Amino acid sequence: MTTLLLIRHGIAEDPQLGQKDSDRALTEDGWKKTRAAMKGVVALGLLPTRGFNSPYRRAAETMACLQEAAGAFPMETRVDLMPNGRPPQVDLWLRGRVAEAGPKDVFVLVSHQPFLGDLIFHLAGLHLEVKKASCTVLGWEAGAWRFEHQYQPSELRR
């Protein structure tokens, strides 16, 4: 079974006048809590084999925290994972990736709200609250995504 980890970026700076939303970075506390949460993801045995993140700075920094915890794995930036991404389009792309994947592959997507909540609903039919630095786990089985678990940031940091 291919596993999909859907991770929301960590705590980011408040918007500043004249600053592009895509340039907002993780705060000092965001780095600390996100690093701890990503260590928790790895401690659960969820080791990514391939990563994809939004081009926004805070998503890339969250992915960096996961790579610190898990070790290096191939990753790429995808514009369709931005906050206004379209779940049906990403679903089609994911199905193509899964067709090429091995049964033990673990894909991770680091993105934003409202996109992640919409994607979870599209893939698994669930309305979930997606907190910063949380991890929602889906499994690909018999041609469909199945909800496995949602780990809150506080659970991951323990």
Helices and strands as residue ranges (DSSP letters): E 2-8, G 21-23, H 28-43, E 50-53, H 57-70, E 75-77, G 79-81, H 87-100, E 106-111, H 115-124, E 135-141, E 144-151, H 153-156
